[in-house]
Every structure is written in C-alpha cells, then in structure tokens.
Amino acid sequence: MQVLPNNWADIEPDTVYVSTNGLLVSFASEQIKLALKCDQKGKHLKAIEKGQVPPRGNIGLVTSQESDYDLKSKVLGKGGDLRFQAKFIDGVLHFPGLVTEH
C-alpha cells in the first residue's frame, strides 16, 4: 500500500493510500481536480494526514454534518472556509469530490 503523498498532483484517482496514523484514504478524480484548484498549499492533505481531531481550533478530520458523509477535512487560515467531505466505504475513507463551505 502506498503512503499518502503530500502533494495533490502526485495522487492517483481511486488508489488507496495509507496515512501516517494508519487511516486508509482514496480520492475520486473530481476531488483531485477540485483540490488542485483550491488547495495549492496542500493544507487539506495535511489535515487528512493528521486524522481525527476535536472540532474546535484544530486542523484535521472532524465529523461531517452532511447526510451520507462521515468526516470532513478542516483547515484554519487561508482556505479554511472549505471542507472536503468523505465517507467510509469498506474501511477506506473516500473523498468523492464534495466540497462545502464552512
């Protein structure tokens, strides 16, 4: 299994990656396209890499309020108004390309 890259350009669609904390993640091509456009610094990738965190004042993954979604990436500062939504599919946290505003 491949380690999660720290750059959106290095991520292949529908490939399962493992983060440093052991979380399995995958990304649809739509998610990668959106991320290349609105997350050039890779803040959301760092949040995904970090894993689940308490919702207040942290960068990482927090519980999603969207129906049918489990977690969302949360970043602070520039770009912090966007959330990348994800759901668990067979034990893999999949990001299909839904981006919401905070």
Legacy VTK file of the C-alpha trace (Angstrom):
# vtk DataFile Version 3.0
C-alpha trace
ASCII
DATASET POLYDATA
POINTS 102 float
0.000 0.000 0.000
1.245 3.462 -0.882
1.924 6.236 1.604
-0.305 9.307 1.198
1.623 11.852 -0.947
1.952 15.409 0.371
1.065 16.933 -2.998
-2.291 16.671 -4.834
-0.504 16.346 -8.188
1.015 13.038 -7.011
-2.319 11.452 -6.075
-3.900 8.932 -8.432
-7.706 8.631 -8.571
-9.254 5.671 -6.717
-5.901 4.498 -5.361
-5.913 3.549 -1.688
-3.263 5.363 0.343
-2.318 4.956 3.985
-1.679 7.988 6.222
0.994 8.024 8.914
-1.663 7.226 11.523
-2.851 4.177 9.565
-6.006 5.666 8.046
-6.823 4.305 4.586
-7.916 7.039 2.159
-8.822 7.355 -1.512
-9.848 10.209 -3.781
-12.108 10.419 -6.830
-10.689 12.266 -9.845
-13.266 15.015 -9.217
-11.842 15.553 -5.705
-8.282 15.754 -7.024
-9.323 18.323 -9.675
-11.058 20.491 -7.063
-8.120 20.201 -4.668
-5.590 21.211 -7.324
-7.672 24.339 -7.863
-8.471 25.368 -4.271
-5.777 23.740 -2.096
-2.449 24.528 -3.761
-0.601 24.540 -0.442
-1.908 21.061 0.457
-3.472 22.147 3.758
-6.348 19.699 3.334
-3.884 16.882 2.636
-2.101 17.720 5.896
-5.461 17.683 7.689
-6.282 14.270 6.207
-2.815 13.011 7.161
-3.354 14.158 10.759
-6.586 12.169 11.149
-9.495 12.785 13.506
-9.250 15.729 15.905
-11.611 17.566 18.285
-13.745 20.020 16.257
-12.656 23.298 17.859
-9.390 25.010 16.930
-7.738 22.036 15.253
-6.598 21.116 11.766
-7.578 17.566 10.838
-10.640 15.444 10.198
-13.874 16.242 12.029
-17.376 14.767 11.937
-19.361 15.767 8.858
-22.836 17.277 9.104
-23.672 16.222 5.544
-26.013 13.249 5.292
-24.287 10.101 3.987
-20.840 11.531 4.850
-18.727 10.550 7.858
-15.825 13.005 8.101
-14.616 16.255 6.555
-11.231 17.919 6.358
-10.858 21.095 8.383
-8.120 23.659 7.933
-7.538 27.017 9.556
-6.436 30.303 7.999
-6.429 30.877 4.238
-8.673 28.293 2.562
-10.225 27.436 5.903
-13.735 28.145 4.670
-13.751 24.951 2.558
-14.355 21.406 3.764
-13.626 18.256 1.757
-16.366 15.731 2.590
-15.632 11.997 2.849
-17.355 8.723 3.640
-16.140 5.315 4.697
-16.507 2.639 2.022
-15.300 -0.817 3.072
-12.939 0.680 5.659
-11.451 3.270 3.306
-12.200 6.966 3.787
-13.199 8.045 0.274
-13.316 11.663 -0.901
-15.734 11.695 -3.884
-15.403 15.398 -4.706
-17.955 17.136 -2.484
-16.560 20.434 -1.247
-18.702 22.506 1.105
-18.259 25.876 2.730
-17.732 26.099 6.464
LINES 1 103
102 0 1 2 3 4 5 6 7 8 9 10 11 12 13 14 15 16 17 18 19 20 21 22 23 24 25 26 27 28 29 30 31 32 33 34 35 36 37 38 39 40 41 42 43 44 45 46 47 48 49 50 51 52 53 54 55 56 57 58 59 60 61 62 63 64 65 66 67 68 69 70 71 72 73 74 75 76 77 78 79 80 81 82 83 84 85 86 87 88 89 90 91 92 93 94 95 96 97 98 99 100 101
